[in-house]
Amino acid sequence: MTTPNRLPDPYAASNGSANLADILERVLDKGVVIAGDIKINLLDIELLTIKLRLVVASVDKAKEMGIDWWEDDPSLSTGARRRELAEENERLQRRIADLEAAPALAERKDDEA
Protein backbone atom coordinates (compact mmCIF):
# COMPACT_ATOMS: atom_id res chain seq x y z
CA MET A 1 0.00 0.00 0.00
CA THR A 2 1.45 3.30 -1.02
CA THR A 3 0.58 6.74 0.27
CA PRO A 4 0.08 9.59 -2.13
CA ASN A 5 2.94 12.00 -2.47
CA ARG A 6 2.09 15.09 -0.39
CA LEU A 7 3.26 18.61 -1.02
CA PRO A 8 4.63 20.53 1.95
CA ASP A 9 1.99 22.44 3.86
CA PRO A 10 2.57 26.18 3.26
CA TYR A 11 1.07 26.92 6.67
CA ALA A 12 3.38 24.62 8.57
CA ALA A 13 5.19 26.28 11.46
CA SER A 14 8.67 25.76 10.03
CA ASN A 15 7.98 27.28 6.60
CA GLY A 16 5.30 29.77 7.66
CA SER A 17 7.38 31.33 10.41
CA ALA A 18 10.36 31.87 8.18
CA ASN A 19 8.24 33.35 5.41
CA LEU A 20 6.31 35.55 7.79
CA ALA A 21 9.53 36.73 9.41
CA ASP A 22 11.00 37.56 5.99
CA ILE A 23 7.90 39.48 4.97
CA LEU A 24 7.79 41.36 8.26
CA GLU A 25 11.48 42.24 7.99
CA ARG A 26 10.99 43.60 4.47
CA VAL A 27 7.93 45.62 5.45
CA LEU A 28 9.64 47.14 8.47
CA ASP A 29 12.83 47.82 6.52
CA LYS A 30 11.16 49.50 3.55
CA GLY A 31 8.03 50.83 5.22
CA VAL A 32 4.44 50.72 4.01
CA VAL A 33 2.03 53.62 3.75
CA ILE A 34 -1.71 53.04 3.56
CA ALA A 35 -3.79 56.13 2.87
CA GLY A 36 -7.51 56.61 2.45
CA ASP A 37 -10.18 59.25 2.67
CA ILE A 38 -13.78 58.81 3.73
CA LYS A 39 -16.18 61.56 2.71
CA ILE A 40 -19.85 61.73 3.61
CA ASN A 41 -21.94 64.02 1.42
CA LEU A 42 -25.62 64.82 1.51
CA LEU A 43 -27.06 66.58 -1.55
CA ASP A 44 -23.59 67.67 -2.66
CA ILE A 45 -22.87 69.15 0.79
CA GLU A 46 -19.83 67.68 2.47
CA LEU A 47 -20.82 66.70 6.00
CA LEU A 48 -17.76 64.79 7.14
CA THR A 49 -14.27 64.04 5.89
CA ILE A 50 -12.01 61.53 7.59
CA LYS A 51 -8.44 61.16 6.38
CA LEU A 52 -6.75 57.94 7.40
CA ARG A 53 -3.01 57.47 7.12
CA LEU A 54 -1.20 54.39 8.37
CA VAL A 55 2.56 54.01 8.29
CA VAL A 56 4.09 50.66 9.14
CA ALA A 57 7.86 50.85 9.49
CA SER A 58 10.69 50.15 11.88
CA VAL A 59 11.70 52.89 14.31
CA ASP A 60 14.90 53.52 12.36
CA LYS A 61 13.04 53.81 9.06
CA ALA A 62 10.44 56.11 10.63
CA LYS A 63 13.21 58.39 11.94
CA GLU A 64 14.74 58.45 8.44
CA MET A 65 11.36 59.65 7.16
CA GLY A 66 11.26 62.36 9.84
CA ILE A 67 8.62 60.68 11.99
CA ASP A 68 9.53 60.76 15.67
CA TRP A 69 6.41 61.93 17.50
CA TRP A 70 6.75 59.22 20.16
CA GLU A 71 9.93 60.87 21.47
CA ASP A 72 7.94 63.93 22.59
CA ASP A 73 4.90 62.06 23.90
CA PRO A 74 5.09 61.82 27.72
CA SER A 75 2.99 58.67 27.78
CA LEU A 76 5.47 56.88 25.47
CA SER A 77 8.85 58.39 26.34
CA THR A 78 10.43 58.67 29.77
CA GLY A 79 12.66 61.48 28.48
CA ALA A 80 9.62 63.48 27.39
CA ARG A 81 7.94 62.81 30.73
CA ARG A 82 11.03 64.06 32.59
CA ARG A 83 11.13 67.22 30.46
CA GLU A 84 7.43 67.80 31.09
CA LEU A 85 7.90 67.38 34.84
CA ALA A 86 10.94 69.69 34.83
CA GLU A 87 8.98 72.40 32.98
CA GLU A 88 6.07 72.04 35.39
CA ASN A 89 8.46 72.24 38.33
CA GLU A 90 10.00 75.46 36.96
CA ARG A 91 6.54 77.02 36.45
CA LEU A 92 5.52 76.15 39.99
CA GLN A 93 8.76 77.51 41.46
CA ARG A 94 8.31 80.81 39.57
CA ARG A 95 4.72 81.01 40.78
CA ILE A 96 5.76 80.39 44.39
CA ALA A 97 8.50 83.03 44.09
CA ASP A 98 5.97 85.52 42.68
CA LEU A 99 3.50 84.75 45.49
CA GLU A 100 6.21 85.15 48.13
CA ALA A 101 7.35 88.42 46.58
CA ALA A 102 3.82 89.89 46.45
CA PRO A 103 3.56 90.73 50.21
CA ALA A 104 7.01 92.36 50.14
CA LEU A 105 5.93 94.58 47.25
CA ALA A 106 2.73 95.50 49.08
CA GLU A 107 4.71 96.47 52.21
CA ARG A 108 7.02 98.72 50.13
CA LYS A 109 4.02 100.49 48.62
CA ASP A 110 2.52 101.03 52.11
CA ASP A 111 5.84 102.44 53.36
CA GLU A 112 6.10 104.84 50.43
CA ALA A 113 2.56 106.14 50.93
MARTORKOL-152280 format. One line per field, with one value per residue: residue in one letter; x, y, z of N, C-alpha, C in turn. Coordinates in nm, 3 decimals. Each point is the difference from the previous one (the first is absolute). Layout:
residu	[A	...]
n.X	[X	...]
n.Y	[Y	...]
n.Z	[Z	...]
ca.X	[X	...]
ca.Y	[Y	...]
ca.Z	[Z	...]
c.X	[X	...]
c.Y	[Y	...]
c.Z	[Z	...]
# end
This chain:
residu	[M	T	T	P	N	R	L	P	D	P	Y	A	A	S	N	G	S	A	N	L	A	D	I	L	E	R	V	L	D	K	G	V	V	I	A	G	D	I	K	I	N	L	L	D	I	E	L	L	T	I	K	L	R	L	V	V	A	S	V	D	K	A	K	E	M	G	I	D	W	W	E	D	D	P	S	L	S	T	G	A	R	R	R	E	L	A	E	E	N	E	R	L	Q	R	R	I	A	D	L	E	A	A	P	A	L	A	E	R	K	D	D	E	A]
n.X	[0.083	-0.025	0.067	-0.098	0.070	0.037	-0.056	0.105	-0.044	-0.053	-0.093	0.091	0.022	0.069	-0.082	-0.116	0.069	0.076	-0.103	-0.072	0.105	0.020	-0.128	-0.007	0.113	-0.049	-0.118	0.058	0.078	-0.095	-0.092	-0.119	-0.057	-0.102	-0.060	-0.094	-0.098	-0.074	-0.088	-0.074	-0.075	-0.073	-0.056	0.114	-0.037	0.125	-0.041	0.078	0.123	0.037	0.119	0.022	0.102	0.056	0.100	0.047	0.087	0.127	0.045	0.102	-0.082	-0.081	0.109	0.037	-0.128	0.060	-0.035	-0.021	-0.130	0.035	0.105	-0.102	-0.049	-0.043	-0.106	0.086	0.045	0.091	0.077	-0.106	-0.027	0.131	0.005	-0.113	0.050	0.115	-0.069	-0.077	0.109	0.058	-0.113	-0.006	0.130	-0.019	-0.105	0.067	0.105	-0.087	-0.058	0.123	0.023	-0.122	0.006	0.121	-0.053	-0.097	0.093	0.076	-0.109	-0.028	0.126	-0.011	-0.119]
n.Y	[-0.116	0.087	0.099	0.083	0.045	0.053	0.114	0.072	0.001	0.096	-0.054	-0.089	-0.027	-0.102	-0.025	-0.003	-0.043	-0.076	-0.038	-0.018	-0.057	-0.065	-0.026	-0.031	-0.066	-0.045	-0.026	-0.045	-0.067	-0.029	-0.046	0.012	0.067	0.007	0.052	0.067	0.042	0.040	0.017	0.071	-0.012	0.108	-0.036	-0.057	-0.024	0.036	-0.110	-0.094	0.030	-0.124	0.045	-0.116	-0.002	-0.105	0.013	-0.104	0.020	-0.031	0.006	-0.073	-0.076	-0.004	-0.013	-0.091	-0.035	0.024	-0.124	0.082	0.005	-0.126	0.066	0.071	-0.122	0.071	-0.043	0.033	0.115	-0.068	0.021	-0.021	-0.105	-0.029	0.030	-0.070	-0.093	0.010	0.009	-0.098	-0.062	0.038	-0.031	-0.110	-0.019	0.039	-0.080	-0.094	0.022	0.004	-0.109	-0.048	0.045	-0.044	-0.064	-0.032	-0.016	-0.066	-0.055	-0.014	-0.035	-0.077	-0.038	-0.009	-0.050]
n.Z	[0.000	-0.093	0.054	-0.027	-0.099	0.116	-0.035	0.025	0.122	-0.079	0.079	-0.031	0.127	-0.051	-0.101	0.062	0.104	-0.076	-0.071	0.107	0.055	-0.115	-0.010	0.128	-0.017	-0.114	0.056	0.110	-0.083	-0.085	0.082	0.053	-0.097	0.083	-0.106	0.064	-0.076	0.101	-0.095	0.081	-0.110	0.012	-0.115	-0.031	0.125	0.014	0.060	-0.051	0.036	-0.021	0.038	-0.055	0.082	-0.054	0.085	-0.067	0.099	-0.011	0.123	-0.042	-0.070	0.105	0.075	-0.092	0.015	0.116	0.028	0.101	-0.024	0.003	-0.052	-0.045	-0.008	0.105	-0.064	-0.096	0.048	0.068	-0.107	-0.079	0.073	0.001	-0.132	-0.016	0.081	-0.067	-0.114	0.042	0.039	-0.115	-0.066	0.073	-0.020	-0.127	-0.002	0.065	-0.080	-0.100	0.050	0.020	-0.122	-0.021	0.117	-0.044	-0.119	0.058	0.077	-0.109	-0.063	0.108	0.001	-0.132	0.029]
ca.X	[-0.083	0.081	-0.070	0.021	0.107	-0.059	0.078	0.016	-0.108	0.055	-0.031	0.071	0.072	0.138	0.005	-0.080	0.069	0.110	-0.056	-0.060	0.110	0.060	-0.094	-0.002	0.128	-0.003	-0.096	0.055	0.119	-0.037	-0.112	-0.122	-0.094	-0.137	-0.071	-0.137	-0.089	-0.143	-0.078	-0.145	-0.069	-0.145	-0.044	0.119	0.055	0.092	-0.031	0.108	0.116	0.095	0.121	0.071	0.135	0.063	0.137	0.057	0.143	0.082	0.030	0.108	-0.054	-0.088	0.086	0.053	-0.107	-0.031	-0.112	0.052	-0.094	-0.002	0.105	-0.051	-0.126	0.032	-0.052	0.080	0.143	0.036	0.070	-0.101	-0.068	0.091	0.001	-0.128	0.002	0.094	-0.066	-0.105	0.069	0.047	-0.117	-0.047	0.097	-0.017	-0.127	0.022	0.085	-0.085	-0.093	0.076	0.046	-0.116	-0.015	0.112	-0.031	-0.111	0.055	0.077	-0.096	-0.059	0.104	0.017	-0.119]
ca.Y	[0.116	0.119	0.124	0.100	0.097	0.123	0.122	0.061	0.090	0.136	0.060	-0.071	0.094	0.022	0.085	0.120	0.095	0.060	0.088	0.114	0.082	0.070	0.103	0.103	0.071	0.086	0.109	0.094	0.062	0.092	0.082	-0.008	0.108	-0.026	0.128	-0.003	0.107	-0.033	0.124	-0.018	0.114	-0.004	0.099	0.073	0.077	-0.087	-0.001	-0.056	-0.055	-0.068	-0.039	-0.106	-0.026	-0.103	-0.027	-0.115	0.003	-0.014	0.128	0.063	0.048	0.113	0.116	0.044	0.072	0.120	-0.027	-0.033	0.059	-0.074	0.050	0.117	-0.036	-0.042	-0.133	-0.101	0.023	0.045	0.127	0.105	0.014	0.075	0.139	0.058	0.021	0.108	0.126	0.026	0.036	0.138	0.088	0.006	0.076	0.142	0.045	0.012	0.118	0.117	0.011	0.042	0.137	0.091	0.075	0.093	0.114	0.073	0.072	0.115	0.101	0.061	0.084	0.119	0.085]
ca.Z	[0.000	-0.009	0.036	-0.104	0.024	0.051	-0.010	0.132	0.042	0.008	0.129	0.106	0.086	-0.041	-0.120	0.020	0.087	-0.073	-0.101	0.069	0.052	-0.115	-0.044	0.103	-0.007	-0.119	0.022	0.097	-0.057	-0.108	0.041	-0.079	0.028	-0.044	0.012	-0.050	0.042	0.006	-0.007	0.008	-0.060	-0.007	-0.099	-0.041	0.113	0.073	0.143	0.080	-0.070	0.088	-0.073	0.071	-0.047	0.082	-0.039	0.068	-0.026	0.119	0.063	-0.075	-0.128	0.030	0.028	-0.130	-0.068	0.077	0.092	0.133	0.095	0.127	0.088	0.073	0.065	0.137	0.034	-0.069	0.015	0.135	-0.016	-0.017	0.130	0.088	-0.044	0.038	0.145	0.028	-0.038	0.099	0.123	-0.016	0.007	0.139	0.079	-0.033	0.059	0.145	0.021	-0.022	0.114	0.118	-0.020	0.000	0.125	0.016	-0.085	0.064	0.116	-0.052	-0.044	0.121	0.060	-0.083	0.007]
c.X	[0.089	-0.084	0.027	0.109	-0.063	0.095	0.016	-0.112	0.056	-0.026	0.069	0.087	0.141	0.008	-0.072	0.070	0.112	-0.053	-0.061	0.107	0.067	-0.088	-0.002	0.128	0.003	-0.092	0.058	0.122	-0.035	-0.109	-0.118	-0.090	-0.135	-0.077	-0.141	-0.080	-0.143	-0.074	-0.148	-0.065	-0.150	-0.044	0.114	0.054	0.087	-0.027	0.120	0.110	0.094	0.117	0.076	0.137	0.062	0.139	0.049	0.147	0.074	0.026	0.110	-0.050	-0.091	0.082	0.063	-0.103	-0.039	-0.117	0.060	-0.088	0.001	0.108	-0.046	-0.129	0.030	-0.052	0.082	0.150	0.031	0.076	-0.097	-0.073	0.087	0.004	-0.129	-0.005	0.095	-0.061	-0.109	0.061	0.049	-0.116	-0.049	0.097	-0.009	-0.127	0.015	0.084	-0.081	-0.096	0.072	0.045	-0.115	-0.017	0.112	-0.024	-0.112	0.050	0.078	-0.095	-0.063	0.102	0.020	-0.116	-0.011]
c.Y	[0.124	0.121	0.102	0.099	0.133	0.116	0.059	0.100	0.142	0.068	-0.070	0.099	0.028	0.092	0.132	0.104	0.070	0.098	0.124	0.093	0.078	0.115	0.116	0.083	0.095	0.119	0.103	0.073	0.105	0.097	-0.015	0.115	-0.039	0.129	-0.016	0.115	-0.051	0.134	-0.036	0.127	-0.024	0.113	0.093	0.095	-0.096	0.013	-0.041	-0.050	-0.059	-0.043	-0.100	-0.019	-0.100	-0.024	-0.116	-0.004	-0.025	0.140	0.073	0.057	0.121	0.125	0.053	0.083	0.127	-0.017	-0.041	0.053	-0.071	0.049	0.118	-0.029	-0.053	-0.139	-0.111	0.013	0.051	0.133	0.116	0.024	0.079	0.147	0.070	0.030	0.113	0.136	0.036	0.046	0.146	0.099	0.017	0.079	0.149	0.055	0.020	0.124	0.128	0.021	0.046	0.145	0.100	0.073	0.102	0.124	0.085	0.080	0.124	0.111	0.070	0.095	0.130	0.095	0.072]
c.Z	[0.000	0.039	-0.109	0.041	0.041	-0.018	0.140	0.027	0.011	0.133	0.115	0.076	-0.051	-0.122	0.024	0.084	-0.074	-0.105	0.062	0.055	-0.112	-0.048	0.098	-0.003	-0.119	0.020	0.095	-0.055	-0.104	0.044	-0.095	0.043	-0.058	0.025	-0.056	0.056	-0.001	0.000	0.001	-0.049	0.004	-0.092	-0.039	0.107	0.081	0.150	0.085	-0.091	0.103	-0.086	0.086	-0.063	0.097	-0.054	0.084	-0.038	0.131	0.057	-0.078	-0.132	0.022	0.028	-0.128	-0.075	0.075	0.095	0.134	0.112	0.136	0.095	0.084	0.074	0.140	0.036	-0.066	0.024	0.140	-0.006	-0.013	0.131	0.097	-0.037	0.041	0.149	0.038	-0.033	0.100	0.132	-0.006	0.008	0.142	0.088	-0.029	0.064	0.151	0.029	-0.019	0.117	0.126	-0.013	0.008	0.134	0.021	-0.085	0.061	0.120	-0.047	-0.044	0.120	0.064	-0.078	0.014	0.129]
# end
